[in-house]
Amino acid sequence: MKLAALSVDLDEIVHYYAIHGLRPEGDTGTLVYDVAVPRLVDFASAHGLPITFFAVGNDLERPASARALKGAAERGHEMANHTRDHRYDLVRLSRAEMREQIEGGADDIERATGKRPKGFRAPGYTITDEVFEVLTDLGVSYDSSVFPCPAYWLAKASVVGLIRMRGRESKSIVDHPRVLGAPTVPYRVGRPYSERGGGLVELPIQVTPGLRLPVIGTSLTLAGPFGARRLARSCVGAPLVNLELHGIDVLDATDGLAALAPHQFDVRVSLARKLETLSSTVAELKAAGYTFVTLEEAASAVA
């Protein structure tokens, strides 16, 4: 099996300001649905691949956002659940509140697209055994939240600490270190979720073999076309290459994000270079014999 999947978290720009402990600036509240989603759909069409979109339920209260998501679904892309309100503190909520966030997000997506999502991804990749229990109770087919990446974990912890030192408060939460020892290939979760067992299918976020370097939108963007090819090539041999992006990965400072650029380095990279980098990544994996599928299809293949 040589499968690859491209998934995109549709976090609106307000969440990036929240990560950095900043107040939103400018008219950027709906950039992801108004600009990024059409760009991503066009990219998928140009490269002949499906995308799995992880949507935040409350964004779909806006009719134009709901129409954009439904339009993508009608073109064959998968819709998956990223909770109702993108609460970074999901893992700190009561069990009832967790259920409300997860079930509510699925309800909102079903209302917008006519189909209930099968997959889930936690905000900030942060997940716990209790969240997995709720997912199982709700009949979710697969999760794709586990990110066993030391470099990302350390960078996130450092940024959150630095923001705190500057007198601001990041909404982001650092995951438990046990995630760093989780499998890097699809598996059924045990207890703790970082170990293999007989539970829900987990499709981990992609890392390289050995050093477990991140192979996600941000790292690919900063690596550029040549570096992204090398990262993709290092993953050849994995049964599933699970490339995770965010809507912001196809936006740049000229889209109205100049105020965010000093804090979000990847916003400084031009759209043209971002698209070239993503195209190079896809081309490298296709040349190695990988077939791009939705995460739902990938989960079915490994179940």
C-alpha positions in Angstrom: 0.0 0.0 0.0 1.4 3.4 -1.0 -1.2 6.0 -0.2 -0.9 9.7 0.3 -3.5 12.2 1.7 -3.7 15.9 1.7 -5.8 17.4 4.5 -6.5 21.0 5.3 -7.6 22.5 8.7 -9.9 25.4 7.9 -8.9 27.5 10.9 -9.9 31.1 10.3 -7.3 33.9 10.8 -8.7 34.9 14.2 -7.2 31.7 15.6 -3.7 32.7 14.6 -4.0 36.0 16.4 -5.2 34.0 19.4 -2.1 31.7 19.2 0.1 34.8 19.5 -2.0 36.5 22.2 -3.0 39.3 19.8 -6.2 41.1 18.9 -7.3 40.5 15.3 -6.5 43.4 12.9 -8.0 44.2 9.5 -10.8 42.6 7.6 -9.5 39.1 7.7 -12.3 37.2 9.4 -13.4 35.1 6.5 -10.2 34.9 4.4 -10.0 31.1 4.7 -13.4 30.4 3.2 -13.5 33.3 0.8 -10.0 33.0 -0.6 -8.2 29.8 0.6 -10.9 27.2 0.0 -11.3 28.2 -3.7 -7.5 28.2 -4.2 -7.2 24.8 -2.6 -10.1 23.4 -4.7 -8.4 24.7 -7.9 -5.0 23.3 -6.7 -6.6 19.9 -6.2 -8.3 20.0 -9.6 -5.0 20.9 -11.3 -3.2 18.0 -9.6 -6.0 15.4 -9.8 -6.3 14.7 -6.1 -8.9 14.9 -3.3 -8.6 17.0 -0.2 -9.9 16.2 3.3 -11.1 19.5 4.8 -11.4 19.8 8.6 -14.1 22.4 9.2 -14.9 24.3 12.4 -18.6 24.1 12.9 -19.4 27.7 14.0 -17.8 29.1 10.9 -20.6 27.5 8.9 -23.2 29.8 10.5 -22.1 32.2 7.8 -24.0 31.2 4.6 -21.2 32.0 2.3 -18.8 29.8 4.2 -21.4 27.0 4.3 -21.8 27.3 0.5 -18.0 27.2 0.0 -17.8 24.0 2.0 -20.7 22.4 0.3 -19.3 23.3 -3.1 -16.0 21.6 -2.3 -17.9 18.5 -1.1 -19.9 18.4 -4.4 -16.5 18.3 -6.2 -15.6 15.1 -4.4 -13.6 16.4 -1.4 -14.1 14.9 2.1 -15.4 17.0 5.0 -14.2 16.1 8.5 -14.8 17.6 11.9 -12.5 20.1 13.7 -14.9 20.8 16.5 -17.6 23.4 16.8 -15.6 26.3 18.2 -11.9 25.3 17.8 -11.4 25.3 21.5 -7.6 24.9 22.0 -8.5 23.8 25.6 -10.7 21.0 24.4 -8.7 18.5 26.5 -9.4 20.6 29.6 -13.2 20.6 29.2 -15.6 18.4 31.1 -16.6 15.3 29.3 -20.0 16.8 28.5 -18.4 19.9 27.0 -16.1 17.7 25.0 -19.0 15.9 23.6 -20.8 19.1 22.8 -17.8 20.4 20.9 -17.3 17.3 18.9 -20.9 16.3 18.2 -21.9 20.0 17.6 -19.2 20.4 15.0 -20.4 17.2 13.2 -24.0 18.5 13.3 -22.9 21.8 11.7 -21.0 20.1 8.9 -23.8 17.8 8.2 -26.2 20.7 8.1 -24.0 22.5 5.6 -23.1 19.6 3.3 -25.8 17.0 3.8 -23.3 14.4 4.9 -22.1 13.6 8.4 -18.3 13.7 8.7 -16.5 10.4 9.5 -13.2 11.8 10.7 -11.9 14.2 13.5 -8.9 16.3 14.2 -8.4 18.1 17.5 -7.5 21.8 17.6 -3.7 22.2 17.9 -3.3 18.4 17.5 -3.8 18.1 21.3 -5.7 15.0 22.3 -6.2 12.7 25.3 -7.6 9.3 26.1 -10.8 10.9 27.3 -11.3 12.6 23.9 -10.8 9.3 22.2 -13.5 7.8 24.5 -15.9 10.5 23.4 -15.0 10.0 19.7 -15.7 6.2 20.1 -19.0 6.9 21.9 -20.0 9.1 19.0 -19.2 6.5 16.3 -16.4 8.5 14.7 -14.5 6.4 12.1 -11.0 7.7 12.5 -8.9 10.4 14.1 -5.9 12.3 12.7 -4.6 14.4 15.6 -1.5 12.6 16.9 1.6 14.5 15.9 4.7 12.6 17.2 7.2 15.4 16.4 9.8 16.5 19.0 10.8 19.5 17.0 7.2 20.8 16.8 6.6 20.0 20.5 9.7 22.0 21.6 9.0 24.9 19.2 5.4 25.1 20.4 6.4 25.0 24.1 9.1 27.7 23.4 6.7 30.0 21.6 4.0 29.7 24.2 6.5 30.5 26.9 8.0 33.4 25.1 4.5 34.9 24.5 3.8 34.6 28.2 7.1 36.3 29.0 6.0 39.2 26.8 2.9 39.7 28.9 0.5 38.1 26.5 -1.4 34.8 26.8 -1.5 32.3 24.0 -4.6 30.2 23.6 -2.5 27.3 22.4 -1.8 24.3 24.6 1.3 22.0 24.6 0.4 18.3 24.3 1.6 15.7 26.9 5.1 14.5 26.1 3.9 10.9 25.7 2.7 11.9 22.2 6.4 12.0 21.1 6.6 8.2 21.4 3.5 7.4 19.5 3.6 5.4 16.2 4.4 7.4 13.1 2.2 5.1 10.9 -1.5 4.4 11.0 -2.5 2.3 14.0 -5.4 1.5 16.4 -5.1 3.4 19.6 -4.7 1.7 23.0 -4.6 3.3 26.4 -2.7 5.6 26.6 -3.5 6.6 23.0 0.2 6.8 22.2 0.4 3.0 22.3 -1.1 0.4 19.9 -4.3 -1.3 20.9 -7.7 -2.2 19.5 -9.4 1.2 19.6 -10.1 3.9 17.0 -8.0 4.1 13.8 -5.4 6.9 14.2 -3.8 8.5 11.1 -0.8 10.4 12.6 0.4 13.7 11.2 3.4 13.1 8.9 6.9 13.2 10.3 10.2 11.9 8.7 11.7 8.6 9.8 14.4 8.7 12.4 14.5 12.4 13.5 10.7 12.7 13.2 10.9 16.1 11.5 7.6 17.7 10.7 6.2 17.3 7.2 3.3 19.7 7.4 2.3 22.9 5.6 4.5 25.3 7.6 7.7 23.2 7.3 7.2 22.6 3.6 6.5 26.2 3.0 9.7 27.3 4.8 11.7 24.6 3.1 10.8 25.8 -0.4 10.4 23.6 -3.4 13.8 21.9 -3.2 13.6 21.3 0.5 10.0 20.1 0.3 11.0 17.5 -2.3 13.7 16.2 0.0 11.2 16.0 3.0 8.7 14.2 0.8 11.4 11.8 -0.5 12.4 10.9 3.0 8.9 9.7 3.7 8.8 7.3 0.7 8.2 3.8 2.1 5.6 4.8 4.6 2.2 3.1 4.0 0.5 6.5 4.3 2.0 9.9 3.8 -0.4 12.2 5.7 0.3 15.7 4.6 -1.5 18.2 6.8 -2.0 21.9 5.8 -4.0 24.9 7.0 -5.9 27.3 5.0 -3.3 30.0 5.7 -0.8 27.9 3.8 -2.3 29.2 0.6 -2.5 32.8 1.8 0.2 35.5 2.0 0.7 39.0 3.3 -0.9 40.6 0.3 -4.2 38.9 1.2 -4.5 41.3 4.1 -2.2 39.5 6.6 0.6 42.1 6.8 -0.2 42.7 10.5 0.2 39.0 11.2 3.5 38.6 9.2 5.8 39.7 12.0 4.5 36.9 14.2 3.6 34.2 11.6 6.7 33.8 9.5 5.1 31.6 6.8 2.8 34.5 5.9 5.8 36.3 4.5 6.3 33.6 1.9 4.6 34.5 -1.4 1.6 32.6 -2.7 3.4 31.7 -5.9 6.3 30.1 -3.9 3.8 28.3 -1.6 1.9 26.8 -4.5 5.2 25.8 -6.2 6.3 24.1 -3.0 3.1 22.2 -2.7 3.2 21.1 -6.3 6.7 19.9 -5.9 5.7 17.8 -2.8 2.8 16.2 -4.6 4.9 15.5 -7.8 7.6 13.8 -5.7 5.1 11.5 -4.0 3.3 10.7 -7.3 6.6 9.9 -8.9 7.4 7.5 -6.1 4.1 5.6 -6.9 1.8 7.1 -4.2 -1.9 7.4 -4.9 -3.7 10.3 -3.3 -6.9 9.4 -1.4 -9.1 11.0 1.2 -8.4 10.3 4.9 -11.6 8.4 5.1 -10.4 6.1 2.3 -7.0 5.8 4.0 -8.6 4.8 7.3 -10.7 2.1 5.5 -7.6 0.7 3.9 -5.7 0.3 7.1 -8.6 -0.6 9.4 
